[in-house]
Amino acid sequence: NQVLYLVFVFAVLLAAVLACAPGRSQQLTDRPIIGVLAQEILPKDAFARGSSYIAASYVKFLESAGARVAPIQINLTDEEYTKLFHSINGLLLPGGDVDIQKSQFSRVSKIFYSMAVRANDAGDYFPIWGTCQGFQQLTVLTANKNLLTLTDTKASVSLCHSNSQQQPSPAKSSRLFRSFPKDLLQLANENIPSRFHSWSLSAQNYSKDATLKRFYRVLAINSDGRKEFISTMEANRYPFSAVQWHPEKSTSETSFYTASFFVAAEEEKALIYNFCLSSEAPTKNKHLTFFNHYYECML
């Protein structure tokens, strides 16, 4: 199963966080704490509480890899974000539907992106993972402009890992895919990954932008029949990975269980389990993008 293997690989990457960054926390823990950035609530979400949410699927995805999850709210001060940055081991930028240039999600993404770049430059390992909207946000932060273009994603076919059969696939030597079995990589050609986006980074726009080309290495490309777009990429110098598809969608989004492990009092205040979980069937609200959400109302 491709998604289960992705979870395994992500668990290995998370373990590397602790191995590579023993000085990030004053108190050692055997499970990394990964921040997930909240975003503005959907305008037509009748069940919303507070002003922001985190889709539960991302929390379960990280938990299945052995991580604990800390929500990153979008209404904190720069000082609070700095404190949070030094209290977590990595950041996930989730999918969603907000403005990736003018939203609070975008503003806070830029703060953590800048801190992550500086930390890694100083030898302090801090990974960032972007999914769908998170992928798009990373392109804007790196290029300092919006290079996205509309694509017919529902018609997208054939995830390819190399534009030429004469050249070796970059995916095979990538941090993300290099440990994948050959037959598992082959599954990607069957167009299995879940995609729910209309905007994409076209292969043409990527190739024309020197900053993106220098910063990111393309691992996979899709086509909607007319336009090729980047599906998976990773930074060359930094532990940043971005996927335009949704590996977390095959994990449990319609089920939820609370954490059963013990955490220290100070850590517990920052973790996702203090937030309200809302579970609504899609038939009750057709405007919902996700079934389960964490809202910012504190328990």
Secondary structure, 3 states (H helix, E strand, C coil): CHHHHHHHHHHHHHHHHHHHCCCCCCCCCCCCEEEEECEECCCCCCCCCCCEEEEHHHHHHHHHCCCEEEEECCCCCHHHHHHHHCCCCEEEECCCCCCCCCCHHHHHHHHHHHHHHHHHHCCCCCCEEEECHHHHHHHHHHHCCCCCEECCHHHCEEEECCCCCCCCCHHHHCCCCCCCCHHHHHHHHHCCCCCCCCEECEHHHHHHCHHHHHHEEEEEEEECCCCEEEEEEEECCCCEEEECCCHHHHCCCCCCCCCCCCCCHHHHHHCHHHEEEEECCCCCCCCCCCCEEEEEEEC
